[in-house]
Amino acid sequence: MTYYSQGYLEKLADEINKKYYPERLEKVKALDIYDLMEKLGLEVEWKYISPGMQLLGMMFFEDRCWYVWDDEDYNVSSEPHLELFKERTVVINKNLVDNKKYKEKELFVATHECSHWIKDQDYFKSHTTNVVHACGEERLKGTYWNSYMSEEAILERQTNYLAAAILMPRDIIKKEFFKRLRVKNIPDVAIRCENYMKPVIKQLSKDFGLNYGPVLYRLQDLKILKK
């Protein structure tokens, strides 16, 4: 496994935006993740891949079969069936699409899976028994890692970091955060998050097409706000 630094992941995210969406490095704009997938040659499918929300997204690094359900009404008698998914396919749990309250979560899940393809192809293709990667809620948490963590945990946290960096380019989110606070002299150190800042974070979340949490965590990752 390649251990990436946060600086490298920031640079990689900026390169992706510069190549495909240079305007996102100039102003706050939500990412069209499915357009990015198309540009990267990825296919996307929305399927009921688990009862409920146990699994949120998957990335297929080789052609493989996976169990899916026909609809969201899981019960004792409902049986999944095997379906073939081609290499380069991202599968999103259709429950995220069915319920409008998950719209922002869908964007982060999809970007997380896309980020696996961007940085982890060699890793997964070298693990012939693990060429299908499935992510649940726990894998979408946290962006910090250290050498004491498991390889899998580091892999997921680096993927979360890259996804957040692609969705919220570092220079833009920093510039817009202080601009909307009407702060002219941007501090060099992290500052405490005050109540008056929360409406700005909420509006940034809306403009980036995300929930409040990822934007707050991104500001903390960039040492703009204290944890």
C-alpha positions as CSV (number, residue, x, y, z in Angstrom):
1,M,0.0,0.0,0.0
2,T,1.2,3.5,-0.8
3,Y,1.0,5.9,2.1
4,Y,0.0,9.3,0.8
5,S,0.6,12.6,2.6
6,Q,-2.1,15.1,3.0
7,G,-0.1,17.5,0.9
8,Y,0.0,15.0,-1.9
9,L,-3.7,14.4,-1.7
10,E,-4.4,18.1,-1.8
11,K,-2.2,18.4,-4.9
12,L,-4.0,15.5,-6.6
13,A,-7.4,17.0,-5.9
14,D,-6.3,20.3,-7.3
15,E,-5.0,18.6,-10.5
16,I,-8.3,16.8,-11.0
17,N,-10.3,20.0,-10.6
18,K,-7.8,21.9,-12.8
19,K,-8.1,19.3,-15.6
20,Y,-11.9,18.8,-15.6
21,Y,-13.5,21.8,-13.7
22,P,-11.0,24.7,-13.6
23,E,-13.9,27.0,-12.6
24,R,-14.1,25.2,-9.3
25,L,-10.7,26.6,-8.4
26,E,-12.1,30.1,-8.9
27,K,-15.4,29.9,-7.1
28,V,-17.6,27.8,-4.9
29,K,-19.4,25.3,-7.0
30,A,-20.9,21.8,-6.3
31,L,-19.1,18.9,-8.0
32,D,-21.1,17.0,-10.6
33,I,-19.6,13.7,-9.5
34,Y,-21.3,11.6,-12.2
35,D,-19.9,13.8,-14.9
36,L,-16.5,13.3,-13.4
37,M,-17.0,9.5,-13.4
38,E,-17.9,9.6,-17.0
39,K,-14.8,11.6,-17.8
40,L,-12.7,9.0,-15.9
41,G,-14.3,6.2,-17.9
42,L,-16.3,4.8,-15.0
43,E,-19.8,3.4,-15.1
44,V,-22.3,4.0,-12.3
45,E,-25.3,1.9,-11.3
46,W,-27.8,2.4,-8.5
47,K,-28.8,-0.9,-6.8
48,Y,-30.2,-2.2,-3.6
49,I,-26.9,-3.8,-2.5
50,S,-27.7,-4.4,1.1
51,P,-30.8,-4.6,3.3
52,G,-31.2,-1.0,4.4
53,M,-28.0,1.1,4.6
54,Q,-25.3,-1.4,5.7
55,L,-23.5,-0.8,2.4
56,L,-23.5,2.7,0.8
57,G,-21.2,2.3,-2.2
58,M,-19.0,-0.1,-4.0
59,M,-16.1,0.0,-6.5
60,F,-15.4,-2.9,-8.9
61,F,-11.8,-3.2,-9.9
62,E,-12.5,-6.3,-11.9
63,D,-15.6,-8.0,-13.4
64,R,-17.4,-9.6,-10.5
65,C,-20.8,-10.7,-9.4
66,W,-22.6,-9.3,-6.3
67,Y,-25.9,-10.0,-4.6
68,V,-28.6,-7.3,-5.1
69,W,-32.2,-7.0,-4.2
70,D,-35.0,-6.1,-6.6
71,D,-36.5,-3.4,-4.4
72,E,-36.2,-1.7,-1.0
73,D,-38.9,-3.7,0.7
74,Y,-36.7,-6.2,2.4
75,N,-38.5,-8.9,4.3
76,V,-38.0,-12.5,5.3
77,S,-39.2,-13.9,2.0
78,S,-37.2,-11.5,-0.2
79,E,-34.2,-13.1,-1.8
80,P,-31.2,-11.3,-3.4
81,H,-29.9,-12.5,-6.8
82,L,-26.4,-12.4,-8.2
83,E,-25.7,-9.7,-10.8
84,L,-22.5,-9.1,-12.9
85,F,-20.8,-5.8,-12.6
86,K,-18.0,-4.9,-15.0
87,E,-14.6,-3.5,-14.0
88,R,-14.7,0.3,-13.6
89,T,-18.2,0.2,-12.2
90,V,-19.3,2.3,-9.2
91,V,-22.4,1.0,-7.5
92,I,-24.4,3.4,-5.2
93,N,-27.0,2.0,-2.8
94,K,-30.3,3.0,-4.3
95,N,-31.7,3.9,-0.9
96,L,-29.6,7.0,-1.0
97,V,-31.4,8.1,-4.2
98,D,-34.9,7.1,-3.0
99,N,-34.9,9.4,-0.1
100,K,-34.3,13.1,-0.8
101,K,-32.8,13.6,2.7
102,Y,-29.8,11.6,1.6
103,K,-29.0,13.7,-1.5
104,E,-25.9,15.3,0.1
105,K,-24.7,12.0,1.5
106,E,-25.0,10.5,-1.9
107,L,-22.5,13.1,-3.3
108,F,-19.9,12.3,-0.7
109,V,-20.4,8.5,-1.0
110,A,-20.1,8.7,-4.8
111,T,-17.0,10.9,-4.6
112,H,-15.4,8.5,-2.0
113,E,-15.9,5.5,-4.4
114,C,-14.5,7.6,-7.3
115,S,-11.5,8.5,-5.1
116,H,-10.8,4.8,-4.6
117,W,-10.5,4.4,-8.3
118,I,-8.3,7.5,-8.7
119,K,-5.7,6.5,-6.1
120,D,-6.1,2.8,-5.2
121,Q,-6.2,0.9,-8.5
122,D,-2.8,-0.7,-8.1
123,Y,-3.5,-1.7,-4.5
124,F,-6.8,-3.5,-5.2
125,K,-5.7,-5.1,-8.4
126,S,-2.7,-6.6,-6.6
127,H,-5.1,-8.1,-4.1
128,T,-6.8,-10.7,-6.3
129,T,-9.2,-11.8,-3.6
130,N,-10.3,-8.2,-2.9
131,V,-11.0,-6.6,-6.2
132,V,-14.5,-5.5,-5.1
133,H,-14.5,-2.8,-2.5
134,A,-17.6,-2.1,-0.4
135,C,-18.0,0.8,1.9
136,G,-20.4,1.2,4.8
137,E,-21.0,4.2,7.1
138,E,-18.0,3.5,9.3
139,R,-15.6,3.7,6.4
140,L,-16.9,7.2,5.5
141,K,-15.8,8.6,8.9
142,G,-12.5,10.3,9.7
143,T,-9.8,11.9,7.7
144,Y,-6.8,11.5,10.1
145,W,-4.5,8.5,10.1
146,N,-1.3,7.4,11.7
147,S,1.1,4.5,11.5
148,Y,-0.6,2.6,14.4
149,M,-3.8,2.2,12.4
150,S,-4.6,-0.8,10.2
151,E,-3.8,-0.7,6.5
152,E,-7.5,-0.8,5.7
153,A,-8.3,2.1,8.1
154,I,-5.5,4.3,6.6
155,L,-6.7,3.5,3.1
156,E,-10.3,4.6,4.0
157,R,-9.2,7.8,5.8
158,Q,-7.0,8.8,3.0
159,T,-9.8,8.2,0.6
160,N,-12.1,10.4,2.7
161,Y,-9.5,13.1,2.7
162,L,-9.1,13.0,-1.1
163,A,-12.9,13.1,-1.6
164,A,-13.2,16.1,0.6
165,A,-10.3,17.9,-1.1
166,I,-11.9,17.3,-4.5
167,L,-15.3,18.4,-3.4
168,M,-14.0,21.5,-1.5
169,P,-10.8,22.8,-3.0
170,R,-8.6,24.1,-0.2
171,D,-7.9,27.7,-1.5
172,I,-11.5,28.3,-2.4
173,I,-13.1,27.1,0.8
174,K,-10.6,29.1,2.9
175,K,-11.0,32.3,0.8
176,E,-14.8,32.0,0.8
177,F,-15.1,31.2,4.5
178,F,-13.3,34.4,5.6
179,K,-14.9,36.5,2.8
180,R,-18.4,35.6,4.0
181,L,-17.3,36.3,7.6
182,R,-16.1,39.7,6.3
183,V,-12.6,39.0,7.7
184,K,-9.9,40.9,5.7
185,N,-6.8,39.7,7.5
186,I,-6.9,35.9,7.3
187,P,-5.2,34.5,10.5
188,D,-2.2,32.2,10.2
189,V,-3.4,29.9,12.9
190,A,-6.6,27.9,13.5
191,I,-9.4,29.8,15.3
192,R,-12.2,28.6,17.4
193,C,-15.6,27.9,15.8
194,E,-18.0,30.5,17.2
195,N,-21.8,30.4,16.9
196,Y,-21.8,33.4,14.4
197,M,-19.8,31.3,12.0
198,K,-22.3,28.5,11.8
199,P,-24.7,30.2,9.3
200,V,-21.6,30.7,7.0
201,I,-20.7,27.0,7.3
202,K,-24.3,26.1,6.6
203,Q,-24.4,28.2,3.4
204,L,-21.1,26.8,2.2
205,S,-22.5,23.4,2.8
206,K,-25.5,24.2,0.6
207,D,-23.3,25.8,-2.1
208,F,-21.0,22.7,-2.2
209,G,-24.0,20.4,-2.2
210,L,-23.0,18.7,1.0
211,N,-24.1,18.3,4.6
212,Y,-22.9,20.6,7.3
213,G,-20.5,18.0,8.8
214,P,-18.1,17.5,5.9
215,V,-17.6,21.3,5.5
216,L,-16.9,21.7,9.2
217,Y,-14.4,18.8,9.1
218,R,-12.8,20.2,6.0
219,L,-12.2,23.6,7.7
220,Q,-10.7,21.7,10.6
221,D,-8.5,19.5,8.4
222,L,-7.1,22.7,6.8
223,K,-6.4,24.1,10.2
224,I,-8.7,27.0,9.6
225,L,-10.9,26.1,12.6
226,K,-9.8,24.3,15.8
227,K,-11.2,20.9,16.5
